[in-house]
Amino acid sequence: MNCEVMKKTSVYKYIGAFMLVWLLFGKANCSDSAIIIFQEPGCPTGGVSMVEGCGCFSVPSDYHGGFIFISQGNDIAFYTDDGCNGDPDTRFSNDEKECNPFVWRSYFIFCS
């Protein structure tokens, strides 16, 4: 097995484990949204940063390779500035998957 396949398999295991824990503890039924941010482009490659909840969060400095947003009926807004300052650059109202690099530095998950 080559290294690229092993890397992708490892990332899939992390995502699978996260989703399993999320389901086992009933998180899939709550109103909190979640975002998985990838370190490298291609979804999923490299490291993974996962956040569940509401409010403003910083994008880890070396994690700009892509993301998967699980909406749960909530919106997310991305900002090019730290601390969710200024006007949002982009906003999504549904589940979203982007596997290309992005420049956003923070995001706000709006929960109802």
N, C-alpha and C positions, 0 to 999 in steps of 0.2 A: 504494500500500500504506500503510495507516495505521500510526502508531507502535506501537500495541499488538501488531499482527501482527508487525512487525519485531522488537520486543523478544522475543516468544516464539520466533520463528525463530532469533534469535541464541542464546538459551539452549539450544534444541534442538541447534544446531550444537556448542556447548560440550560438552553431554552426549554427543552422538554421537562427537565427537573423543576424549573421555575413554574411552568404551567401546571405541573402535577401538584406541587405544594400549594399553589394558588387555588386550585380546585378543591383539594382536600380540606383546606381551612376555610372554604366557603367564600373566598374573595371574589370569585367569578359572579357571585350573586349580589355583591354590594354595589354601591353607586360610584366607587372610586375608579378612576381611569388608571391606566398604566402605560409606561413608555419603556421600550427597550432601545438603547442607543448602541450602535456598533462602532468599534474602534477603526475598522478599515472598510472601504467601499465594497459592496457586493452582497450584503445581507444574507446570511450572517457570516462575517469573517472577523478575525481578531478578537479582541476582548469585548465584553458586554457589560453595559451599565443599565440597571433596571430600577425604575422608580414607580411606586404606586402612591396615589394620593392627590391632594389638591394644593394649589398655591404655586409659588414661584420657585424654580429650581435652576441651578447652573448646569450647563453642559460641561462635563469634564473636558479639560483642555485638550486632551489627545483622543477624544471620542467624537469624531465628526464624519464617520464613514457612512452613516445611514441610520434609519430608525424604523420602528414599528410602533404605532400608537393604537392602543385599545381604548376606544372612546367611552364605552358604557353610557352613552348618551350625553357626554360632556364635551366641551370644546377645549382646544389647546391653541395657544398663540406663541409664536416663536419671535424672539427679539435678537437683533444684532448687537445689542448692548448687554452688559452684565446687569443682574438684578432686575430684569424685566422692565428696564427703563425705556422711556420713549414710546413711540407708536409701534405696535407689532408689525413685523415684516410679513408674516404669513399666519393665517388662522385656518384650522380644520375643525369641522363639526362632526366628522364620522371617523371610523377606523381608517388609518392611513399607513402606507408602507412606502418608504423612499430609500432606495439602495445606493444612492449617489452621494458624494460628499456635500456637506452643507456648511454655511458660515455662521449660523446662529450661535449665540453664546449663552442664552438663557431661554426658558420657556415657562409659561403659566398655564396650569390646568385648572379650568373653571368647573367647579362641581355645584350641582343644583341641590 
